[in-house]
Amino acid sequence: VETLIHLGVCNLEVAKVYNNMATVQEGKGDLQGALALHQQAMDIKLRIAPDSITVADSLYNMAILYEQNNQLLEARDAAQRSLAISEMRLGKDHPSSEDAREMLRDLKRKAGSKPKR
């Protein structure tokens, strides 16, 4: 990201390209590659508008990938951050907020069903 900023291309269009590349990687089954690309997109978004709905969207997408990769704590953290931003920017009753809230409920159910060691 530092190189992108230095080159003057640290903008939401570059972040969108990273998101699109992440979708391709996810389609290929490369969850780690997809997560890395989503993280790059989010790093750009955080520098431009840290509490924007685009950051909430990236966090939500990352939560889905973390969940698919059975990284439930990371998924929960990303979903909680997504929900906080969505509620602040869009309101508690907005569909994006409701989606993030539902994901958190699902993650809590999954975490509760894991056997204790």
N, C-alpha and C positions, 0 to 999 in steps of 0.2 A: 504494500500500500504506500509506503514511503516513496518508492520510485514513481508510482502513479501520481502522487501529489506533486512531486518535483516536476514531472512532465506536464502538469496542469490538466490531467485527465481524470482527476478524482471527482467524479460527479455521478449523479444517479443513473445516467445512461451506462456507464461502466459497470456499476453495481447490477444493473439489469442484465448485462451480458454475463456476468458471473452467475446470476440466478439461473439464466437460461442454460448455461454450461452445467450447472449443478443438476438441473432437470434431466439433461442428457445422461450424465453419470449415474443418476438414480435409475434411469431406465435401463442402463446396462448392468445394474445390480451392484455398482460400486458405491456403497453407502458412505464409506470413509472419504472417497473423492468428492462426493456430493456435499458432504458436511464441510469439507475444507473450502470448497467454492462458495457455499452459502456464508461461511465465516468471512471470507474475503469481501463478499458483497456487504455483509453487515458492518465490517470494519469501516468501509467507505461511508455507509449510511450514518454510522455513529459519529463520524467526524463532521458530517454536514448537518444532520438534524437528529440528535440522540433520542428524542422522545417522539419521533414521527411514527405514523402508522406503517410506513415502509419497514421500519425496524421491527415493529410488532409482527408484521407479515413474515419477515425473515426468521424471527424467533419461533414463530408457529411452525414454519416449514422445517426448521432444525429440530424442533421437538418431535415432529413426526418421524424424522430420520433416526433420531436418538432412540425413539421407542422401537422402531423396526430393528435397530441394532441391539436391542435389549439393554440400553443404557438408560434405565428408568429414572435415576436421580438427575442426570443431565436433561432428560426429557421434561421432567417436572420443573426444573429450574427455568428452562427456556419457556415453557408454557406459562409459568407464573409471571415472568417478565412480560411476555406477550399480552397476557390478560391485563396486567397493570396499565400498560400503555394504551391498549384498546379501550379500557374503561375510561381512562383519563381523556383520551382524544375523541372517542365515539359515543361514550355512554355505556352504562351497564346493560341496556336492553338491545344494543346493536348486535346483529348476527355474528360479527367477528368476535365480540366479547363472549357471546354465548358459546361459540365454537371452542374458544380457548378454555372456558369454564368447563365444558363437557369433556374436553381432553384431560383436564386436571382430574375430574372425577374418575375417568377411565384409568388414568395412571395410578390413582390412589387405590382403586380396586385391584389392579394388577399387583401393585406393591404389597397389598394386604394378602393376596393369595399366594405369594412366594413363601416356600417353606423356610422357617427360621433355622439358622445354623448355630 
